[in-house]
Structures are given as C-alpha cells and as structure tokens.
Amino acid sequence: MTAIVYVRQAKPSGDLLSVESQIAQCTDYATQIGCTEIEVFTDEGMTGWTLDRPGLQAALSRFQKGDVDYFIFLHLECLAKRLRDQMLLIKTIEDLGVRVAAVRTPIPHPVSLICLPETHQSGYKIN
C-alpha cells in the first residue's frame, strides 16, 4: 500500500511538533497500518489559514495518479486551520478513493456522511 504523508509547521516549535517529529510519527503510523511505500510532502513556515501551500498542492496533485491508498498527517490543524477547509479537503480526498488518517485526531469515516450532505437522512433538503 502507498501512503502520502503531509506535514506543516508554521513556525519553529518544540520537538513534539517539529517537522522531523511529525514525519517520524506519521511514517511510523503508515508502517503500522501496512504501507510499504511512503511519500512525504512538507510545508515549513506556512500558515494553515491558506490552502495555497506548495507541499499541500503537490500532495493533492499526487492523488490524481490514482495509486495512493492513504493520506496521513499528524492532526487536523496540520491540514488547515478552518474546520470547513479541513472537511472539504478530507471529503475531496476520500472521493478520490483515498483513506484519510490523522495520527492524533480521530476522523469519522467517511467524512461525506457528516459534511456537506445534499439531503438529510430523512430525505429533506438541507438549506
């Protein structure tokens, strides 16, 4: 199985959230779930308030090849600061057939069940 690991660090911090520590924790997780091919994409010194980050965009482009099984990051704030952006990214990635895992944050799967539904389970339209 193939995993894409994404790490982001806005500014230098303690060892726990350093880029190296995030990579180690995420690649350990990928190995534990059976991934044998792991590609790492990073954004250092980049804010999570924008999705226009070179590492994130490169990771998203990589999914287009269709041979990625997992997208792994440490926690949701590594992905984006806004909850809406987090959920939209996760849903977009899941829609490509890729499983999403945050090592330190549980994510309900699939996100499409809780985010941006077109209709409620009862069949009523959500406005």
N, CA and C atoms as an extended XYZ file, in Angstrom:
381
Properties=species:S:1:pos:R:3:atomname:S:1:resname:S:1:resid:I:1 pbc="F F F"
N         0.836       -1.182        0.000 N   MET     1
C         0.000        0.000        0.000 CA  MET     1
C         0.879        1.243        0.000 C   MET     1
N         0.343        2.292       -0.563 N   THR     2
C         1.072        3.552       -0.677 CA  THR     2
C         0.420        4.616        0.201 C   THR     2
N         1.243        5.387        0.900 N   ALA     3
C         0.762        6.476        1.739 CA  ALA     3
C         1.441        7.776        1.352 C   ALA     3
N         0.656        8.832        1.393 N   ILE     4
C         1.180       10.187        1.292 CA  ILE     4
C         1.154       10.745        2.705 C   ILE     4
N         2.282       11.211        3.193 N   VAL     5
C         2.370       11.853        4.498 CA  VAL     5
C         2.521       13.347        4.247 C   VAL     5
N         1.707       14.149        4.952 N   TYR     6
C         1.795       15.599        4.819 CA  TYR     6
C         2.065       16.204        6.190 C   TYR     6
N         3.089       17.066        6.255 N   VAL     7
C         3.392       17.771        7.499 CA  VAL     7
C         3.525       19.269        7.220 C   VAL     7
N         3.088       20.048        8.228 N   ARG     8
C         3.179       21.503        8.116 CA  ARG     8
C         3.594       22.061        9.464 C   ARG     8
N         4.469       23.045        9.406 N   GLN     9
C         4.884       23.750       10.617 CA  GLN     9
C         4.951       25.226       10.278 C   GLN     9
N         4.110       26.018       10.947 N   ALA    10
C         4.058       27.446       10.658 CA  ALA    10
C         5.305       28.172       11.168 C   ALA    10
N         5.726       27.828       12.360 N   LYS    11
C         6.916       28.455       12.935 CA  LYS    11
C         7.614       27.439       13.815 C   LYS    11
N         8.881       27.622       14.047 N   PRO    12
C         9.622       26.664       14.872 CA  PRO    12
C         8.953       26.466       16.233 C   PRO    12
N         8.856       25.214       16.651 N   SER    13
C         8.254       24.914       17.950 CA  SER    13
C         9.056       23.803       18.613 C   SER    13
N         8.513       23.282       19.699 N   GLY    14
C         9.193       22.214       20.430 CA  GLY    14
C         9.334       20.953       19.594 C   GLY    14
N        10.077       20.005       20.146 N   ASP    15
C        10.360       18.754       19.442 CA  ASP    15
C         9.110       17.996       19.015 C   ASP    15
N         8.030       18.071       19.810 N   LEU    16
C         6.833       17.286       19.543 CA  LEU    16
C         6.207       17.627       18.189 C   LEU    16
N         6.248       18.903       17.803 N   LEU    17
C         5.615       19.312       16.549 CA  LEU    17
C         6.621       19.713       15.480 C   LEU    17
N         7.872       19.415       15.684 N   SER    18
C         8.849       19.735       14.651 CA  SER    18
C         8.536       18.928       13.399 C   SER    18
N         8.998       19.409       12.268 N   VAL    19
C         8.766       18.711       11.009 CA  VAL    19
C         9.296       17.283       11.104 C   VAL    19
N        10.484       17.129       11.653 N   GLU    20
C        11.085       15.801       11.766 CA  GLU    20
C        10.244       14.876       12.635 C   GLU    20
N         9.737       15.397       13.757 N   SER    21
C         8.909       14.601       14.656 CA  SER    21
C         7.590       14.221       13.986 C   SER    21
N         6.977       15.168       13.270 N   GLN    22
C         5.731       14.862       12.560 CA  GLN    22
C         5.951       13.772       11.514 C   GLN    22
N         7.041       13.891       10.765 N   ILE    23
C         7.348       12.890        9.745 CA  ILE    23
C         7.532       11.522       10.404 C   ILE    23
N         8.282       11.480       11.506 N   ALA    24
C         8.535       10.209       12.190 CA  ALA    24
C         7.235        9.583       12.691 C   ALA    24
N         6.378       10.389       13.327 N   GLN    25
C         5.120        9.862       13.855 CA  GLN    25
C         4.197        9.379       12.733 C   GLN    25
N         4.133       10.142       11.656 N   CYS    26
C         3.247        9.776       10.548 CA  CYS    26
C         3.760        8.560        9.783 C   CYS    26
N         5.068        8.485        9.561 N   THR    27
C         5.604        7.327        8.844 CA  THR    27
C         5.525        6.071        9.711 C   THR    27
N         5.698        6.211       11.024 N   ASP    28
C         5.507        5.067       11.925 CA  ASP    28
C         4.075        4.552       11.821 C   ASP    28
N         3.124        5.470       11.821 N   TYR    29
C         1.717        5.095       11.701 CA  TYR    29
C         1.466        4.394       10.360 C   TYR    29
N         2.005        4.952        9.299 N   ALA    30
C         1.819        4.358        7.968 CA  ALA    30
C         2.367        2.933        7.934 C   ALA    30
N         3.518        2.731        8.529 N   THR    31
C         4.115        1.394        8.573 CA  THR    31
C         3.245        0.441        9.380 C   THR    31
N         2.706        0.927       10.508 N   GLN    32
C         1.860        0.092       11.361 CA  GLN    32
C         0.595       -0.376       10.634 C   GLN    32
N         0.061        0.442        9.728 N   ILE    33
C        -1.168        0.038        9.035 CA  ILE    33
C        -0.868       -0.704        7.732 C   ILE    33
N         0.415       -0.960        7.475 N   GLY    34
C         0.785       -1.812        6.354 CA  GLY    34
C         1.243       -1.118        5.090 C   GLY    34
N         1.512        0.168        5.156 N   CYS    35
C         2.003        0.883        3.969 CA  CYS    35
C         3.484        0.590        3.779 C   CYS    35
N         3.852        0.230        2.572 N   THR    36
C         5.252       -0.080        2.276 CA  THR    36
C         5.908        1.011        1.450 C   THR    36
N         5.114        1.815        0.764 N   GLU    37
C         5.633        2.960        0.012 CA  GLU    37
C         5.080        4.226        0.649 C   GLU    37
N         5.984        5.104        1.069 N   ILE    38
C         5.580        6.324        1.767 CA  ILE    38
C         6.258        7.509        1.113 C   ILE    38
N         5.454        8.483        0.679 N   GLU    39
C         5.968        9.727        0.118 CA  GLU    39
C         5.633       10.852        1.093 C   GLU    39
N         6.580       11.746        1.335 N   VAL    40
C         6.400       12.821        2.302 CA  VAL    40
C         6.377       14.163        1.589 C   VAL    40
N         5.383       14.981        1.955 N   PHE    41
C         5.264       16.349        1.440 CA  PHE    41
C         5.237       17.280        2.641 C   PHE    41
N         5.997       18.379        2.572 N   THR    42
C         6.096       19.284        3.716 CA  THR    42
C         5.859       20.733        3.306 C   THR    42
N         5.394       21.491        4.278 N   ASP    43
C         5.305       22.945        4.165 CA  ASP    43
C         5.862       23.520        5.455 C   ASP    43
N         7.065       24.071        5.394 N   GLU    44
C         7.679       24.690        6.567 CA  GLU    44
C         7.504       26.201        6.472 C   GLU    44
N         7.141       26.802        7.602 N   GLY    45
C         6.959       28.242        7.647 CA  GLY    45
C         5.695       28.712        6.937 C   GLY    45
N         4.728       27.802        6.770 N   MET    46
C         3.494       28.135        6.053 CA  MET    46
C         2.312       28.113        7.015 C   MET    46
N         1.456       29.097        6.916 N   THR    47
C         0.262       29.167        7.740 CA  THR    47
C        -0.793       28.176        7.262 C   THR    47
N        -1.626       27.769        8.180 N   GLY    48
C        -2.719       26.873        7.847 CA  GLY    48
C        -3.982       27.609        7.440 C   GLY    48
N        -3.912       28.946        7.397 N   TRP    49
C        -5.091       29.738        7.024 CA  TRP    49
C        -5.295       29.782        5.518 C   TRP    49
N        -4.325       29.333        4.764 N   THR    50
C        -4.464       29.273        3.314 CA  THR    50
C        -4.223       27.839        2.841 C   THR    50
N        -4.898       27.471        1.781 N   LEU    51
C        -4.670       26.145        1.192 CA  LEU    51
C        -3.654       26.228        0.057 C   LEU    51
N        -3.224       27.438       -0.248 N   ASP    52
C        -2.261       27.649       -1.319 CA  ASP    52
C        -0.847       27.468       -0.766 C   ASP    52
N        -0.511       26.205       -0.480 N   ARG    53
C         0.797       25.842        0.049 CA  ARG    53
C         1.429       24.841       -0.909 C   ARG    53
N         2.679       25.033       -1.284 N   PRO    54
C         3.308       24.168       -2.288 CA  PRO    54
C         3.278       22.679       -1.936 C   PRO    54
N         3.581       22.339       -0.697 N   GLY    55
C         3.594       20.927       -0.300 CA  GLY    55
C         2.204       20.312       -0.350 C   GLY    55
N         1.216       21.033        0.160 N   LEU    56
C        -0.158       20.534        0.135 CA  LEU    56
C        -0.647       20.380       -1.297 C   LEU    56
N        -0.395       21.375       -2.125 N   GLN    57
C        -0.843       21.301       -3.517 CA  GLN    57
C        -0.149       20.162       -4.274 C   GLN    57
N         1.132       19.935       -3.970 N   ALA    58
C         1.851       18.821       -4.614 CA  ALA    58
C         1.267       17.483       -4.168 C   ALA    58
N         0.922       17.377       -2.877 N   ALA    59
C         0.303       16.145       -2.380 CA  ALA    59
C        -1.043       15.921       -3.055 C   ALA    59
N        -1.847       16.972       -3.162 N   LEU    60
C        -3.155       16.851       -3.808 CA  LEU    60
C        -3.013       16.457       -5.276 C   LEU    60
N        -2.017       17.010       -5.941 N   SER    61
C        -1.774       16.640       -7.339 CA  SER    61
C        -1.366       15.181       -7.456 C   SER    61
N        -0.628       14.705       -6.477 N   ARG    62
C        -0.157       13.318       -6.493 CA  ARG    62
C        -1.312       12.316       -6.477 C   ARG    62
N        -2.432       12.674       -5.853 N   PHE    63
C        -3.590       11.780       -5.781 CA  PHE    63
C        -4.182       11.497       -7.158 C   PHE    63
N        -3.954       12.387       -8.098 N   GLN    64
C        -4.534       12.225       -9.429 CA  GLN    64
C        -4.008       10.986      -10.151 C   GLN    64
N        -2.839       10.478       -9.758 N   LYS    65
C        -2.301        9.262      -10.382 CA  LYS    65
C        -3.152        8.038      -10.047 C   LYS    65
N        -3.865        8.104       -8.918 N   GLY    66
C        -4.781        7.030       -8.563 CA  GLY    66
C        -4.176        5.833       -7.865 C   GLY    66
N        -2.921        5.891       -7.451 N   ASP    67
C        -2.311        4.723       -6.812 CA  ASP    67
C        -1.947        4.968       -5.347 C   ASP    67
N        -2.674        5.879       -4.691 N   VAL    68
C        -2.426        6.188       -3.287 CA  VAL    68
C        -3.553        5.587       -2.449 C   VAL    68
N        -3.180        4.903       -1.379 N   ASP    69
C        -4.172        4.278       -0.504 CA  ASP    69
C        -4.524        5.144        0.709 C   ASP    69
N        -3.522        5.862        1.252 N   TYR    70
C        -3.731        6.646        2.463 CA  TYR    70
C        -3.127        8.045        2.347 C   TYR    70
N        -3.799        9.001        2.987 N   PHE    71
C        -3.272       10.352        3.186 CA  PHE    71
C        -3.177       10.524        4.694 C   PHE    71
N        -1.974       10.729        5.206 N   ILE    72
C        -1.736       10.733        6.646 CA  ILE    72
C        -1.080       12.052        7.064 C   ILE    72
N        -1.585       12.614        8.153 N   PHE    73
C        -0.996       13.818        8.749 CA  PHE    73
C        -1.158       13.701       10.254 C   PHE    73
N        -0.472       14.553       11.016 N   LEU    74
C        -0.448       14.405       12.471 CA  LEU    74
C        -1.783       14.764       13.117 C   LEU    74
N        -2.291       15.957       12.834 N   HIS    75
C        -3.576       16.373       13.399 CA  HIS    75
C        -4.244       17.330       12.419 C   HIS    75
N        -5.517       17.588       12.646 N   LEU    76
C        -6.302       18.360       11.685 CA  LEU    76
C        -5.740       19.748       11.412 C   LEU    76
N        -5.137       20.393       12.414 N   GLU    77
C        -4.581       21.723       12.190 CA  GLU    77
C        -3.384       21.704       11.252 C   GLU    77
N        -2.739       20.564       11.104 N   CYS    78
C        -1.658       20.459       10.115 CA  CYS    78
C        -2.238       20.598        8.713 C   CYS    78
N        -3.436       20.096        8.541 N   LEU    79
C        -4.096       20.135        7.244 CA  LEU    79
C        -4.595       21.539        6.931 C   LEU    79
N        -5.321       22.149        7.871 N   ALA    80
C        -5.865       23.501        7.681 CA  ALA    80
C        -6.334       24.036        9.027 C   ALA    80
N        -6.404       25.334        9.152 N   LYS    81
C        -6.873       25.966       10.393 CA  LYS    81
C        -8.396       25.985       10.480 C   LYS    81
N        -9.065       26.225        9.354 N   ARG    82
C       -10.521       26.316        9.342 CA  ARG    82
C       -11.145       24.923        9.259 C   ARG    82
N       -12.135       24.666       10.104 N   LEU    83
C       -12.839       23.388       10.095 CA  LEU    83
C       -13.442       23.117        8.721 C   LEU    83
N       -13.996       24.128        8.108 N   ARG    84
C       -14.596       23.966        6.782 CA  ARG    84
C       -13.555       23.478        5.766 C   ARG    84
N       -12.369       24.082        5.778 N   ASP    85
C       -11.297       23.662        4.866 CA  ASP    85
C       -10.857       22.230        5.160 C   ASP    85
N       -10.765       21.884        6.449 N   GLN    86
C       -10.382       20.525        6.822 CA  GLN    86
C       -11.362       19.515        6.238 C   GLN    86
N       -12.653       19.762        6.451 N   MET    87
C       -13.674       18.821        6.000 CA  MET    87
C       -13.760       18.754        4.472 C   MET    87
N       -13.633       19.895        3.810 N   LEU    88
C       -13.668       19.894        2.345 CA  LEU    88
C       -12.480       19.137        1.757 C   LEU    88
N       -11.299       19.338        2.324 N   LEU    89
C       -10.118       18.615        1.850 CA  LEU    89
C       -10.278       17.113        2.064 C   LEU    89
N       -10.718       16.737        3.259 N   ILE    90
C       -10.877       15.316        3.557 CA  ILE    90
C       -11.913       14.690        2.632 C   ILE    90
N       -13.039       15.355        2.441 N   LYS    91
C       -14.076       14.817        1.556 CA  LYS    91
C       -13.561       14.689        0.122 C   LYS    91
N       -12.857       15.689       -0.358 N   THR    92
C       -12.303       15.651       -1.712 CA  THR    92
C       -11.347       14.467       -1.873 C   THR    92
N       -10.507       14.266       -0.879 N   ILE    93
C        -9.531       13.173       -0.936 CA  ILE    93
C       -10.228       11.819       -0.843 C   ILE    93
N       -11.201       11.710        0.068 N   GLU    94
C       -11.958       10.458        0.172 CA  GLU    94
C       -12.696       10.140       -1.125 C   GLU    94
N       -13.214       11.177       -1.778 N   ASP    95
C       -13.934       10.974       -3.036 CA  ASP    95
C       -13.025       10.414       -4.130 C   ASP    95
N       -11.711       10.576       -3.968 N   LEU    96
C       -10.748       10.008       -4.909 CA  LEU    96
C       -10.401        8.560       -4.553 C   LEU    96
N       -11.023        8.042       -3.498 N   GLY    97
C       -10.773        6.664       -3.092 CA  GLY    97
C        -9.604        6.490       -2.149 C   GLY    97
N        -9.150        7.587       -1.559 N   VAL    98
C        -8.005        7.559       -0.644 CA  VAL    98
C        -8.524        7.656        0.784 C   VAL    98
N        -8.023        6.792        1.672 N   ARG    99
C        -8.401        6.867        3.089 CA  ARG    99
C        -7.577        7.952        3.753 C   ARG    99
N        -8.203        8.704        4.651 N   VAL   100
C        -7.554        9.824        5.332 CA  VAL   100
C        -7.379        9.472        6.801 C   VAL   100
N        -6.181        9.727        7.333 N   ALA   101
C        -5.914        9.425        8.737 CA  ALA   101
C        -5.110       10.546        9.374 C   ALA   101
N        -5.619       11.038       10.500 N   ALA   102
C        -4.873       11.986       11.329 CA  ALA   102
C        -4.366       11.183       12.520 C   ALA   102
N        -3.074       11.118       12.688 N   VAL   103
C        -2.457       10.274       13.706 CA  VAL   103
C        -2.965       10.622       15.101 C   VAL   103
N        -3.160       11.906       15.392 N   ARG   104
C        -3.544       12.322       16.742 CA  ARG   104
C        -4.976       12.816       16.857 C   ARG   104
N        -5.748       12.762       15.793 N   THR   105
C        -7.128       13.241       15.819 CA  THR   105
C        -8.023       12.223       15.136 C   THR   105
N        -8.993       11.670       15.861 N   PRO   106
C        -9.896       10.740       15.176 CA  PRO   106
C       -10.749       11.479       14.151 C   PRO   106
N       -10.936       10.867       12.990 N   ILE   107
C       -11.756       11.440       11.926 CA  ILE   107
C       -12.864       10.453       11.615 C   ILE   107
N       -14.124       10.905       11.672 N   PRO   108
C       -15.200        9.985       11.300 CA  PRO   108
C       -15.121        9.650        9.819 C   PRO   108
N       -15.304        8.389        9.494 N   HIS   109
C       -15.234        7.961        8.092 CA  HIS   109
C       -16.565        7.420        7.651 C   HIS   109
N       -17.010        7.683        6.460 N   PRO   110
C       -16.433        8.732        5.614 CA  PRO   110
C       -16.938       10.100        6.033 C   PRO   110
N       -16.123       11.110        5.823 N   VAL   111
C       -16.485       12.477        6.177 CA  VAL   111
C       -17.729       12.907        5.414 C   VAL   111
N       -17.945       12.349        4.233 N   SER   112
C       -19.098       12.731        3.427 CA  SER   112
C       -20.411       12.495        4.161 C   SER   112
N       -20.423       11.644        5.187 N   LEU   113
C       -21.642       11.421        5.951 CA  LEU   113
C       -21.955       12.567        6.895 C   LEU   113
N       -20.936       13.350        7.271 N   ILE   114
C       -21.176       14.443        8.214 CA  ILE   114
C       -20.960       15.817        7.607 C   ILE   114
N       -20.400       15.876        6.428 N   CYS   115
C       -20.015       17.161        5.860 CA  CYS   115
C       -20.660       17.363        4.507 C   CYS   115
N       -21.276       18.490        4.335 N   LEU   116
C       -21.844       18.908        3.064 CA  LEU   116
C       -22.831       17.910        2.449 C   LEU   116
N       -23.721       17.315        3.267 N   PRO   117
C       -24.688       16.405        2.667 CA  PRO   117
C       -25.685       17.181        1.824 C   PRO   117
N       -26.119       16.576        0.729 N   GLU   118
C       -27.118       17.224       -0.121 CA  GLU   118
C       -28.501       17.079        0.481 C   GLU   118
N       -28.752       15.958        1.113 N   THR   119
C       -30.034       15.750        1.777 CA  THR   119
C       -29.795       15.126        3.124 C   THR   119
N       -30.674       15.398        4.042 N   HIS   120
C       -30.622       14.799        5.370 CA  HIS   120
C       -31.076       13.352        5.230 C   HIS   120
N       -30.755       12.502        6.187 N   GLN   121
C       -31.136       11.086        6.101 CA  GLN   121
C       -32.641       10.903        5.936 C   GLN   121
N       -33.430       11.837        6.444 N   SER   122
C       -34.872       11.722        6.327 CA  SER   122
C       -35.354       12.063        4.921 C   SER   122
N       -34.459       12.558        4.096 N   GLY   123
C       -34.816       12.882        2.724 CA  GLY   123
C       -35.109       14.358        2.510 C   GLY   123
N       -35.159       15.141        3.593 N   TYR   124
C       -35.397       16.573        3.437 CA  TYR   124
C       -34.160       17.278        2.976 C   TYR   124
N       -34.337       18.275        2.166 N   LYS   125
C       -33.230       19.066        1.661 CA  LYS   125
C       -32.672       19.926        2.778 C   LYS   125
N       -31.357       20.000        2.889 N   ILE   126
C       -30.712       20.869        3.860 CA  ILE   126
C       -30.379       22.176        3.181 C   ILE   126
N       -30.801       23.270        3.770 N   ASN   127
C       -30.544       24.593        3.181 CA  ASN   127
C       -29.392       25.264        3.829 C   ASN   127
